[in-house]
Amino acid sequence: MALIELRHLTKTFRGKMQTVEALRDINLSIHQGEIYGIIGMSGAGKSTLVRCINFLEKPTGGQVIIDGKDLATLTPKALRALRQDVSMIFQHFNLLQQRDVRGNIAFAMEIAGMKKADIERRVDEMLEIVGLTDRQHNYPSQLSGGQQQRVAIARALSTNPKIILCDEATSALDPQTTTSILNLLREINQKMGITIVIITHEMSVVESVCTHVAIVDNGDLVENGTVEQVFSQPKSEAARKLIFRKAGADAGVMGDRMIRIVFEGNASSEPIIAGLVMECHVAVNIMYADTRDVGGKAFGQMILQLPEDHLQQEKAIYYLQNKNLRVEEVNGHAH
């Protein structure tokens, strides 16, 4: 059974002047222990989706089922109790400026009515986990962005939740700090078995830490699966845009035919392009190339600009396919 299940979820905002369908018929299952990325461009509806998961935003229709409980059927008291199992981390940390690090971490436990001695002991544990024992008496204004986010993570963990929801939790941080926060989240997931849902607009965040991904585009869930599947075989236009964005593939160089080749594992060590040039006498222009670790496996991709001659184009594609590489048209017509 899924830990989080969304069934036919819709959310409509009705104003005096207009009606906005933020989410349309979203169906999604997230299982215990997954790190699930929900990604989309700005305004796609992903932040509304995460707020619907813990009923900070009440859906217009459909069901949100967490750990077998349909949230719409819960009393206010039961919903508050369930929210202790579902912690949230925000983009701008949401720390209490008048409290030091210890006080901020203790806050959620005080609200939950825990005993003072238990709170103090738990705060010590949390400080150790996020590596801030030496900063425990500092105030938020005395901390870097990364340290403030670590305090927010410690506060989220303090009530021993089953689920942590991260709403753009790294987008206010520099790349190095982002990496350290994502490593911390991965460690928490592995050691404590906590299910983590990460809302982001950055494909690199999904690639580096998530096991699964759902792509939201203009209120619709257009694609979901393992990160490996979606990265190597994007089916939707929205997924292709997110994956190719860094590749400059939609930066106005589309006059000539361009293809994307995807390779994994050992294939990346073979000099494919050199072989293509030497054996087929076909010159190609490498527009973009990278190799990255996706779900613990080496994946690579290249965007190649092919020569104008149609015969040479087909020769190049035939050669690459015979090397057991996936070859796709960048404009979406897959081979």
C-alpha positions in Angstrom: 0.0 0.0 0.0 1.2 3.5 -0.9 2.1 5.8 2.0 0.8 8.8 0.1 -1.9 8.4 -2.4 -3.5 11.1 -4.5 -6.7 10.1 -6.3 -8.2 12.4 -8.9 -7.0 15.4 -7.0 -8.1 18.8 -8.3 -7.7 22.3 -7.0 -9.5 25.3 -8.4 -9.0 28.9 -7.1 -12.1 31.1 -7.7 -11.7 34.8 -7.7 -14.1 37.6 -8.5 -12.6 38.1 -12.0 -11.3 34.7 -12.9 -11.1 31.0 -12.1 -7.7 29.2 -12.1 -7.5 25.5 -12.3 -4.2 24.9 -10.4 -4.4 21.1 -10.4 -6.4 18.8 -12.7 -7.1 15.1 -12.0 -3.7 14.2 -10.3 -3.2 10.5 -9.6 0.0 9.6 -7.8 1.3 7.0 -5.4 4.4 7.5 -3.2 5.7 4.5 -1.2 7.5 4.2 2.1 11.2 5.1 1.9 11.1 6.8 -1.5 12.6 10.2 -2.2 10.0 11.6 -4.6 10.7 14.6 -6.7 7.9 16.7 -8.0 9.2 19.0 -10.7 7.8 21.7 -13.0 8.4 25.2 -14.3 7.3 28.2 -12.2 3.5 28.3 -12.0 3.1 24.6 -13.0 1.1 23.9 -9.8 3.7 21.9 -7.8 3.7 24.0 -4.7 -0.1 23.9 -4.6 0.2 20.1 -4.9 2.5 19.8 -1.9 0.2 22.0 0.2 -2.7 19.8 -0.7 -0.8 16.7 0.5 -0.9 18.0 4.1 -4.2 19.8 3.7 -2.7 23.3 4.2 -4.6 23.8 1.0 -7.9 21.9 0.8 -8.4 20.2 -2.5 -11.5 21.1 -4.6 -12.0 17.4 -5.5 -10.5 14.0 -5.2 -8.8 12.3 -2.3 -5.5 12.6 -0.3 -4.8 9.4 1.5 -1.9 9.2 3.9 -1.0 6.0 5.7 -4.5 4.7 4.8 -6.3 7.7 6.2 -8.4 9.9 3.9 -7.6 13.4 5.1 -11.0 14.8 4.1 -12.8 12.5 6.6 -10.6 13.4 9.6 -11.7 15.6 12.5 -9.6 18.8 13.1 -8.0 17.1 16.1 -7.2 13.9 14.1 -5.8 16.1 11.2 -3.5 17.9 13.7 -2.3 14.5 15.0 -1.6 13.3 11.5 0.4 16.5 10.7 2.9 15.5 13.3 3.7 12.6 10.9 4.1 15.0 8.0 6.8 17.7 8.5 7.5 20.5 6.1 10.6 22.4 5.1 10.3 25.7 3.2 12.4 27.7 0.8 12.9 30.6 3.2 13.4 28.5 6.4 10.5 30.1 8.4 12.6 30.2 11.6 11.6 32.2 14.7 14.0 35.2 14.7 13.7 35.7 18.5 14.6 32.1 19.3 18.1 30.6 19.2 18.8 27.4 17.3 17.8 25.2 20.3 14.6 27.2 20.7 13.7 26.8 17.1 14.2 23.1 17.1 12.2 22.7 20.3 9.2 24.7 18.9 7.4 21.9 17.1 7.8 19.6 20.1 6.4 22.2 22.5 3.3 22.5 20.4 3.0 18.7 20.4 3.0 18.9 24.2 6.1 16.9 24.9 7.8 17.0 28.3 10.6 19.5 28.8 13.3 16.8 29.6 12.3 14.8 26.5 12.5 17.9 24.4 16.0 18.8 25.6 17.2 15.3 24.9 15.7 15.3 21.4 17.1 18.7 20.6 20.6 17.4 21.5 20.0 14.4 19.1 18.8 16.7 16.3 21.8 19.1 16.7 24.1 16.1 16.3 22.3 14.8 13.2 22.4 18.2 11.3 25.9 19.1 12.6 25.0 22.3 14.5 25.9 21.5 18.1 28.5 24.3 18.1 25.9 26.8 16.9 23.0 25.9 19.3 22.9 29.2 21.0 23.1 31.3 17.9 20.1 33.2 16.5 19.0 32.8 12.8 20.5 36.2 11.9 23.9 34.9 12.9 23.7 31.8 10.6 24.3 31.3 6.9 21.5 30.2 4.6 22.7 26.6 4.7 22.9 26.6 8.5 19.4 28.0 8.8 18.0 25.3 6.5 19.8 22.7 8.7 17.9 24.1 11.7 14.6 23.9 9.7 15.5 20.2 8.9 16.2 19.5 12.6 12.9 21.1 13.6 11.1 19.0 10.9 12.7 15.8 12.2 12.2 16.5 15.9 8.6 15.1 16.0 9.8 11.8 14.4 7.7 12.2 11.2 7.1 9.5 8.6 7.1 12.0 5.8 9.1 15.2 5.1 7.8 17.6 2.4 10.4 20.0 1.0 9.0 23.0 -0.9 11.8 24.5 -3.0 14.0 23.8 0.1 17.3 24.5 -1.7 16.4 27.2 -4.2 17.6 30.0 -1.9 21.0 28.4 -1.5 24.2 28.4 -3.5 25.2 25.2 -5.4 27.7 24.0 -2.8 25.3 24.5 0.1 22.5 22.8 -2.0 24.7 19.7 -2.4 25.4 19.5 1.4 21.6 19.9 2.2 20.7 17.2 -0.4 23.3 14.9 1.0 21.9 15.4 4.5 18.3 14.6 3.2 19.6 11.5 1.5 21.3 10.4 4.8 18.1 11.0 6.8 16.2 9.0 4.2 18.6 6.1 4.3 19.2 6.0 8.1 15.7 6.7 9.3 13.6 5.4 6.5 11.7 8.7 6.3 9.9 9.3 3.0 10.8 12.6 1.4 8.9 14.6 -1.2 10.9 17.3 -2.9 9.2 20.1 -4.8 11.7 21.8 -7.2 12.1 23.4 -10.6 15.7 22.2 -10.9 16.4 18.9 -12.7 19.8 18.7 -11.1 18.2 18.4 -7.6 16.0 15.5 -8.8 19.0 13.8 -10.5 21.2 14.0 -7.5 18.9 12.8 -4.7 15.5 11.5 -5.9 14.5 7.9 -6.6 11.3 8.8 -8.4 10.0 11.9 -10.1 6.6 13.3 -11.2 6.5 16.1 -13.7 3.7 18.7 -13.4 3.0 21.0 -16.3 0.3 23.7 -16.2 -1.8 21.8 -13.5 -1.5 18.4 -15.1 0.7 15.4 -14.1 2.2 14.7 -17.4 4.8 12.0 -16.5 6.0 10.0 -13.5 8.3 7.0 -12.8 11.8 6.3 -11.6 14.3 9.1 -12.2 16.3 6.6 -14.4 13.2 5.9 -16.6 12.2 9.5 -17.0 15.7 10.8 -17.5 16.7 8.3 -20.1 13.3 8.1 -21.9 11.4 11.3 -21.5 7.9 10.9 -23.0 6.3 14.3 -22.4 7.3 17.7 -23.9 7.6 19.1 -20.4 10.1 16.4 -19.4 12.2 16.9 -22.5 12.3 20.7 -21.9 13.5 20.2 -18.3 16.1 17.6 -19.3 17.3 19.5 -22.4 17.2 23.0 -20.9 20.8 23.0 -19.9 21.7 21.6 -23.3 20.9 24.8 -25.1 18.6 22.6 -27.3 15.9 25.2 -27.4 18.3 28.2 -27.6 17.5 28.9 -31.3 20.0 26.4 -32.9 17.2 24.2 -34.2 17.6 25.1 -37.9 19.7 22.0 -38.5 18.7 18.5 -37.4 19.8 17.7 -33.9 19.7 14.4 -32.0 20.2 13.3 -28.5 22.1 10.1 -27.7 21.8 8.5 -24.3 24.3 6.0 -23.0 24.8 4.2 -19.7 27.5 2.3 -17.9 30.4 1.1 -20.1 29.1 2.6 -23.3 30.4 6.0 -22.0 34.0 4.8 -22.1 33.9 3.9 -25.8 35.0 6.8 -28.2 31.7 6.8 -30.0 32.0 10.1 -31.8 35.6 9.4 -32.9 34.3 6.1 -34.3 31.5 7.8 -36.1 33.8 10.3 -37.8 36.5 7.7 -38.7 34.3 4.8 -39.8 31.4 6.7 -41.4 33.2 9.9 -42.5 30.3 11.9 -40.9 31.2 15.1 -39.1 28.9 16.1 -36.3 28.9 19.1 -34.0 28.7 18.3 -30.3 26.3 21.0 -28.9 26.3 19.6 -25.4 27.5 16.6 -23.4 27.4 15.4 -19.8 27.7 12.4 -17.7 26.0 12.2 -14.3 25.0 9.8 -11.6 21.3 9.0 -11.7 20.1 6.5 -9.1 23.6 5.2 -8.6 24.2 4.5 -12.3 26.3 6.4 -14.8 24.2 8.1 -17.4 25.4 10.2 -20.2 23.8 12.3 -22.9 25.0 14.2 -25.9 23.2 16.6 -28.2 24.7 16.3 -31.7 24.1 18.6 -34.6 24.0 16.6 -37.8 25.3 17.6 -41.3 22.8 19.0 -43.8 23.1 16.0 -46.1 20.2 13.7 -45.4 22.1 10.5 -46.3 24.8 11.4 -43.9 22.2 12.1 -41.2 20.7 8.6 -41.6 24.2 7.0 -41.7 25.1 8.7 -38.4 21.8 7.6 -36.8 22.2 4.0 -38.0 25.8 3.8 -36.7 24.8 5.1 -33.3 21.8 2.8 -33.0 24.1 -0.2 -33.8 26.2 0.8 -30.8 23.0 0.1 -28.7 22.6 3.7 -27.9 19.2 5.4 -27.6 18.9 8.0 -30.3 16.1 10.7 -30.1 15.3 13.7 -32.2 15.7 16.8 -29.9 12.4 18.1 -31.2 10.6 15.1 -29.8 10.3 12.5 -32.6 12.1 9.5 -31.1 13.9 6.8 -33.1 
